[in-house]
Amino acid sequence: MKYLKLQLILLSLASGLILSLAWPERGFPALLFFAFVPLLRMEELISSNRERFNRFSVFFYSYPGFLLWNGLTTWWIVNSTGEGAIMAVVLNAMFMSIVFAFFSGTKRRLDSRPAGYLALICYWVMFEYLHLNWDLNWPWLNLGNGFSSYHHWVQWYEYTGAFGGTVWVLVVNVLIFTLIRSRITDKALRADNDASRRSWISSYPPIQLSRNPAIQLSSYPAILLILLPIAFSYLRYYSYHEKSNPVHAVIVQPNIDPYSEQYSLPPIQVVGRIMNLANPSIDSSTNLLVTPESALQQEMWENQIETFESVLLVRQIITKYPNLNIIVGGSTYYAFKPGEKIPHTARKFTQENAWYNRYNAAIMVSRYPALQFYHKSKLTPGVEVLPSYGPFRWLEKYAIDLGGIVGSLGTDSVRKVYKTINMPPVAACICYESIFGEFFAEFVRNGAQVMCIITNDGWWGNTAGHRQHYAFAHLRAIETRRSILRSANTGISAWIDQRGDAHEQTNYWVPAVIKATVNANDKMTFYTLHGDYIAYWLSWLGGLLYVGSLVVWLTRKRIKQS
């Protein structure tokens, strides 16, 4: 029994290690296609020795592997918050183990391997879909993201989104495990047959147990399922050509230290640093200037926005370049007027009976009289959002303080597209939002022909964290076929074309400016129009499988009792 338990732990850890070695930005994603095989073997051993294990064994033995994967790939969170790192690693590994335990339970109740493995695919997709749509969202390790550094392999994401990659990985893993299991079983049967044949009376004719043709052929679907999508992807990559519709942009990476400078420098120094970099690259033909998230850290009230020095300084740039559009990140507040609906994230003024909200905002400044605001709506758990409804409001005091605005922020219900001067419509996605495929596509569905990502990746240091975040942007470009202008305070700034190829990447912790010409695009991809339809339908199917497994189990239980 001790040997078996050790074997189970080693199998779990093997999966965790393989998943880690496959992960961006320096991993090799082909490893994903058999990363779950050791875990599936672990589950099979527990299921075949059910009398020696309890119902929670699959959870406990899968947990070390998922913990290893989470730890090795997202440890860098500790650079910004130790508590947040522990929470992200420990809880996410726990959620993954729960999914695996649910799959094993469904397989056991249905007494069917095919139905069980279908349940694994559905349940895992349900889990990833949940991670995109609840307050404790953490889709960083969604399997489809694993190909972001090899975006040439997944040009078909324009039809499926990253969930197509998740299903791809899981189906191939199941096929490979089934193949291995079948060959092991076939070998064992032939060995048993040879032993029995030697003991038979010589008058009996020898029995030849030939290889099962189904087993011989079973390797082909797995190989084809890996190679055909990659072949189609390369075909799509080389056949895709952008339509000429140029937008001339300047991207600034000011490299303001988020720990020692960002929240202490006076506005004139912040804007001055940005413009000292940008000025040599801006001319009368420049359409767009893109600056990072949280570039303006004055506590600016949107009700009186034109009175703040930061805004006045940016306005002065427009007087020199009247056809210029400027996207700048900032922290803003809004005081609700009498009669306005008060959202659950609002806070009460201490001295009066009135409410206000706080935002992480992307602001469009142009020669239009009114500034245009977009408020970040996919918020970072533990920093920008905590459960804040009714009895959970006390959790706000435990929000992680990285400087600036702390605690649950206000959000927008609509993915806003800016009205622009002399250029196609553009939208800005803020930091963490860029890993949410369907969410990102909503900007495009609302009319954005060029996308911007403004971010501040300096919190994580020069680790895989900022490089993974950058790599995920390649997938968003493919899913929507939109050019992306990425401005990082520090980290990696670049422009990404509609095939997902990046250009003029900057170095970490180096002030930089990029002068880019990208093509706008008004065509909608299938994924842009339909979003995460794969996750939606597989979630429904997973729900039906789970309910069906419970019905089957209860029916059998009643029959046994009667």
Order of alpha helices (4+ residues) and beta strands (2+ residues): alpha-alpha-alpha-alpha-alpha-alpha-alpha-alpha-alpha-beta-alpha-beta-beta-alpha-beta-beta-beta-beta-beta-alpha-beta-alpha-beta-beta-beta-beta-alpha-alpha
